[in-house]
Amino acid sequence: MKVRPKALRPGWTTGACAAAAAKAATTALLTGEPQTWTEIALPSGRRVTFATDRCDLSRPGRAEAVVVKDAGDDPDVTHGAHLTATVSWLAAGGIQLDGGVGVGVVTKPGLGLEVGGPAINPVPRSMIEASVAEALGADARTAESRGLRVVISVPEGEVMARKTTNARLGILGGISILGTTGIVRPFSTAAWRASVEQAVSVLAAQAAETSQDPVLVLCTGGRTEKGAMLLFPDLPEVSFVEVGDFTGAALRRCVEHGVRRVVFVGMAGKLTKLGAGVLMTHYTRSRVDCSLLGEITRAVGGPEDLAETVGAANTARHAYELWDAAGLLPVAGLELCRRVAAVLERFAAAECGGAISAEVAMVDFSGLEVVART
């Protein structure tokens, strides 16, 4: 970043590219004309245009369009992937979305997706469906009576997936169609860490000007930040920091600037890593160890068979769902939050040379509902 003459260039998620390909194919099917470009709406409402690499109408009643993914300057293994949408009419009404070659199949629970279905996450699924509906326009009534089948495929997707953690998570045969904003932000650890540290410094400075005791609310991402703001509506916006994977760096800066009260708001996965003492939580540097969650299950009085199942869970989300089904989520979640709070306080004292008071809240996977809070 010090030698680069300009800022890192953002790119597009697989979800956004798939939505663009689906809209181009649907438009081609309706008009009978190949599409060279298409425009879609991102979840934010922003509209963006994509070029189609190929649009094929060679088979009656079917259209296919390809959008090549540009990940910008992010080191994304799916950069250059050919997101392909094949659209055809169905006898039944509605839109049927399926995964084709190169799109992974979900084989284990805990991912928030149907086991046996394609690894197309909820936001990309909504984007694809909305883009197809937009393309239908005046022909929407026809689609309701006949229906459309949309198949998303990614040639070479299975090869790309070998460079990801998909197989370990039970996603087999290809990549996942991902994205919550449609935009890929280039991941620069140095830049993100610096922004977190700067945010803590700004909070401390503002608190000093107003003679108030600062409260720092660390959030793992955009969804948890929204939930945190609902939880603490009276705090100024500067109190909320998207810490990402740099919890340790944030705590060090807190101690340096005399910020003594820290609230951490996160979902089950990040909290599990923190509870195990891992403060650098990026997936390439650490993994979720569900054995901690099995131990917590025993500590709150859960049966041994459940503790063993939780300890061997595929993901922290899977463990969360097992707790929920057994009626243990509130107490087990609270115990996890307590352990995370203790880790944060010990880290500040032992590694940073200062004392902080840590509170922890676990939110559900929407980020908006608090499941447990110390």
Buried (B, 14 or more C-beta within 10 A) or exposed (E): EEEEEEEBEBBBBBBBBBBBBBBBBBBBBBEEEBBEEBEBBBBEEEEBEBEBBBBBBEEEEBBBBBBBBBBBBBEBBBBEBBBBBBBBEEEEBBBEBBBBBBBBBBBBBBBEBEEEEBBBBEBBBEBBBBBBBBBBEEBEEBBBEBBBBBBBBBBBBBEBBEEBEBEEBBBBBBBBBBBBBBBBEBBBEEEBBBBBBEBBBEBBEBBEEEEEEBBBBBBBBEBBBBBBBEBBEEBBEBBBBBBBBBBBBBBBBBBBBEBBBBBBBBBBBBBBBBBBEBBBBBEEEBBBBBBBBBBBBBBBEBEEEBBEBBBEBBBBBBBBBBBBEBEBBBBBBBBBBBBBBBBBBEBBEEEBEBEBEBBBBBBBBEBBEBBBBB
